[in-house]
Amino acid sequence: MSLLVGQLQDLIRPGDTLWWGQATAEPLTLTRAVTAHRHALAQGGRLRVFVGIGASDTLRPEQADTIDFFGYAAGGPHRHLADAGVLDILPSHYSHLPGLIRAGVLLADVVLLQVSPPDEQGRYSLGLVHEYLPAALEQARVVIAEVNPAIPWTHGSVHLQASDFALLIDAQHPPLEQSRAAPGPAEQAIARHIAGLIQDGATLQLGIGNLPEAVLAALHGHRDLGLHSGAVGDGIAALAEAGVLTHAKKSLDTGVGIGGILMGSEKVRRWAHRNPALQLRGTDYTHDPEVLAASHQLAAINAAIEVDLTGQINAEVAAGVYVGAVGGAVDFLRGAARSRGGLPIVALPATAKGRTRIVAQLAGPVSTPRSDAGLIVTEHGVADLRGQTLSRRVRRLIDIAAPEHREDLERQAHALLRRCGAAFHQKQ
């Protein structure tokens, strides 16, 4: 490790901003070397690190003695950074990140990568991820990578040659994995509701977590589904292996699934390896509004922390703690709304720890405005808010709240709608 640290010292400068793949795409050998030897690398100054969703314990609050953490999310273990007040949140739509990098608003001095072994043409694949990394690679002064034989060689818009790297080392750790707990009764009920909305031939976009995986498990009776998503997990691989995910009916990229990052286990890595029916692309394609609008029957399925009675959605803060992100939800919901036959879906269990998640007033920021709300799904049903007035939205959302909370929500609805200048009727 001392040799590696010396090599990194020759490449990383005080004041540099570092980027790497989030979640399962984190290059552990390099990130652990940087954090463990941060004082030597910063040389009395400070480093800046972009933070995405976490899947490891690499980043810890005490490292803020030398590192300034900033990023769009506080998911997974990175919640500890937010709890400690050392994570500076970037409240940006995910689709904006590549443009901000290319414009120099977000600096990208050093990019750390985890890549596959090269193919017969000497091309290294970015393996598990594209997302914002292609934009960062364009701007970076230094590109450092670790080669991991367990990383799949995946098709995509970017492949690298040995000459593109300032330093290339062997990985010392297996790839990170994101396991999912078995879905509970509420998640299974939500998944059944959503599966009933999706038609054969639809193109799927899913967020991350147990709920999207439950939805995918409920779709095995469907035919000719397609993929255009940011995250791609084990459930997608299972659908493909079952012959359900064919991409045959896609209006764009027919016959090919599009994703931004593989977030799962060895199952999805094995399926993705040299698979010509899968391409990983940058965020400027996966989240592009024109691409999404042109994707017929795009079913965008994303999660939330809470939804208020007018359709405003909080996906960032729970109990006063930053746990989520603005992320790509608004990008995909707007794209699905413009897609012919599209379904802009937000799904959430009706309660959490006994508290209602359909609320009269949000306890956090408005991550998605009510003007972008489409279909809200809980285990108690589906509230289609498209084209509905405030009073009708309130009625429909109360109907899918947990029964034990509906009476209280009815009382709060009267005052809420008076403030909004709308009438509330008991039955609509």
Order of alpha helices (4+ residues) and beta strands (2+ residues): alpha-beta-alpha-alpha-beta-beta-alpha-beta-alpha-beta-beta-alpha-beta-beta-beta-beta-alpha-beta-alpha-beta-beta-alpha-beta-beta-alpha-beta-alpha-alpha-beta-beta-beta-beta-beta-alpha-beta-beta-beta-beta-beta-beta-alpha-alpha
